[in-house]
């Protein structure tokens, strides 16, 4: 009688990730340039994968660098990607470049956040979002999603809060489906409690939801661009996002040019070195 050992950690994780992507073994085998038979052996624990195939499967599954390291660990291999911390000396050129981007986006707000929405740094125009917010929401580390949706934060000033707030949480849910994370799930569950139940109406725009923000100078209409560092090989950098806001109409552009930003770079507890901004 032959005893078959149960699948090990790698086999279980590989099958779990394939299930999350809703792919068949053949789908993944084609993407990873291997055979369905070999993939079946890996998922049954009948074959021990080499380091190269683990990395190829992880890339084919669109895993983050952190998730690729975790998959390597289940197969018994050392991490392939460093997590140096954003303040590491080796990332100094990146910090300088990002600060130049923040400064160059003035007089429009721009900020850098980590994967949970914690603020790393922003330019001076970020102060249009902090006016009137409760002090506890502005204590480091500032979570910009909480700041935006909390009733003591930006929410009372957002004209289209129901629609825009739902857009924010739905975007977070979509990212969590791709890369499940318990802390991220807790955060989005918290943020959804700040929203009223609502059904999208006939004018619902889906992802194309501008932010309509009350200000002393009048209503600001802003659209968001989101940049990630797709070619990064350091986890600390790969998990950052640059969010830049652009005026959706000429009136908003004019109001922001006159506003100019009243402060310096706003930084979080994990920030890069602060520097002054000339508005």
N, C-alpha and C positions, 0 to 999 in steps of 0.2 A: 504493500500500500504506500503510495507516494503522498507525502505531506507537503502542501503548498503554503509557503510562508505568506502572511498577510502583507499587502503593499506597505512600503515604508513611507516616511514623510514626503520625500520628493514625489513619489507616485500619487499620493493623495493631493498634494498641492497642485501638481500638473493637471489632474483631473478637475480639481475645483476651479482653477483659472479657466480651463477650457469650457466648463459649464457656465461660468459667469459671462463668457463671451458668446455663449450659445452657438458654439461651433461643433461640428462633428469631428471625429478623429481625422477623417479625410481632409476636412477644411484646414485643420491645423497642420497636418502633414504637408499639404501643398504649400502653405505659407512658409513653413520652416525648411522646405526643400529636403524632406525625408519621406519615408514610406509610412503608410497607415499601419502596416504590420509591426514596424519597429516602434511606432508610437504606442501601439497596443501593448507591446511588451514592457515599455517604460511605465505605463499606467498600471500594469499588473504587478510591477516590481520584479519582472523576470529578467530585465536587463538593467545594468548599471550605466547611467549616462556619463559621457565624458564632459569635461568642463565646457568645451566649445559648443556642444549640442544644447547644454543647459542655457547658455547665453543666447544661442540662436532661437530656441523656443521662447525664452523670455522676451526677446525683441519682437518675435512674431506675435506674441500675445499682447504687445503694446504695454508692457509693465513699466512702471517708473523705475528709476535707478535704485531706489530703496527696495522696491519689490524684487528687482533682479538680484540684489545682494541676498535677500531673504530666500529666494528660490535656490541660489547657489548653496546657501548654508544647509538647506534640507538635503542636498545631494552630497554634502561633506566637503564642499570647496570654500576657500577663503573668499572674502568680498572682492569684487572687481572694481568697485567705485569708492572713492574716498568721501568722507564727510568731515571736512576740515573745519567747518564753522565759518560763517561769513566774515568774521573779523580776522581770519587767518592772513598772515603776511603774503602768502602766495596769491591771494585774491585781491590784493591792493589795486592792480590795474583795472580790475572789473569794478571795484567800488568807485574809483575815480571816473570811469566811463559812465557808470550809472548816474553819478552825481551830475555829470555834464548833461545827460539826457533830462534829468529833473529840472535843472536850471534852464536848459534850452526850451523847455515846454512853457515857461512863463510867458504870459500872465495866466495861463490855464493850469488848473490843478493836476498834479501827477504824484503818484505814490508807489512804493514798493512794499509788497506784503508777502508773508510766507504762506504755506499751504493751508493754514487755518485762518488766514485773514488777519493775522497780527501784523501791525505796522512795523516796517523796518526803517523806512525814511520817506519823507515827502518834501515837496518844494513849498515855498511860502504861500502859494495860492490855496493850499489845503485848508487854510483857516476859514474859507467860506463854508466848510463842512462842520467846523467845531463851534461856531458861534452859537451861544445859547445852550450848549449841551451840558449835562450834569458833570461836575468835576470827577466823579468816580468813573465815568466812561472815558475820561481823558487821562487816567492814570496808567502808566506803563505796566504791562504791554497793552497798547490800545488795539482792540480788535475792531477793525473798520466795519465789519459786517454788523456787529452788535451796535456800534456807534450809529450806523445808518438806520437800523430797524427798531431800536429800543425807543419806547415812548418818551424817555427822558433824553433822547439823543436827537438825531436829525429828523426823525419821523414827523413831528408836528409841522415841519417846514416843507415837507414834500407834498406838492399839490396832488399828484397821482400816486399816493402811497400804496393803495391797494394793489394796483397793477404793477408798479415798479417793485414793491416789496416782494410780491409773488415771483417776479422775474428773478430777483436775487436768490431766493431760496430754491427755486426750480433749477437754476444754474448749479447751485451747490449740490443738489440731489443728483443731477446728471453726472457731475464729477465723482461723486461717491459711488455711483453705480459702476463706473469704470475702475476706480481704485478704492475699494471699501476700506474704511478707516473708522474704528469705534469713536474716537474723539471727534472726528468730523461729523459723524452721525449724531452725536450728542449736541453739537453746536447747532446743526440745522434744525434739530427737533426743538431746541430752545428758541431759535429765531422764528420758527413758525408759530410759536405761541403769541408773538407780537402782532400777528396778522389776523384779520377777520376773514372768516370763510367767504369765499367769493367764487362765482362761476364766470369764466371769461365771456364777455359780451360780444356783440357783433363787430365791435371796433378793436378787438384784442389784436395786438401786434406781435405776440410771441416774443422772440428774443430781441426784436427791434423796439425796445421800450426806452424812450428818452427819460432822463431824470428832470422833472420840473420842480425847481427849488425856489422857495420864497427867499428874498433877500431884501436888505434895506434899499437897494438900488432898483428893485423890481424883480420880476420872475426871471430865473435863469433856466434855460433849456440846454441840457448837456447830453452828449452821447459818449459812450465809453469805448476805448480800445484796450485790448488785453494782450500783453506780450509775454511769452514764456521763453525760456532759454533751452531750446530743443537740442542743441548740440553740446550742452554742458556735460562734463564727465565727473563733476563734483556734485554730490547730493545737495549740499547747502545751496548751491547756485541753481540747480535744476528745479528746486522746489519753490523758487521765488517767482513772483509775477509783477510785472510793471503795468499799472493801471493808469491810463492817461485819459483825461476828460477833454472833450472838444466842444466848442459852441455849436448848437444846432441851428442858430439863426444869427443874423447880424446884430440884433439888439443885445443878445447875450455876449457876443464878442466884444461889443463896445463897453458893456458894463464891466466885464472882467478886465479890460485894458485900463479902465479908470480905477478899478479896485486895486489891482497890482499885487495884493498880498501884503499883510501888515507885519509879518513875522519872518523868522528864519526857518531853516529846515526843521520840521517836526520829526522827532525820532522816537522809536520804541526801545524797549530794553535790550533788543538784539540788534541795535542799529549799527550802521556804519558811522564813521566819525562825522559829527555835524560840522557844517560850514555855513557861512553867511551867504545870503542871496541878495543881490542888488535888484530891486524891483524896478 
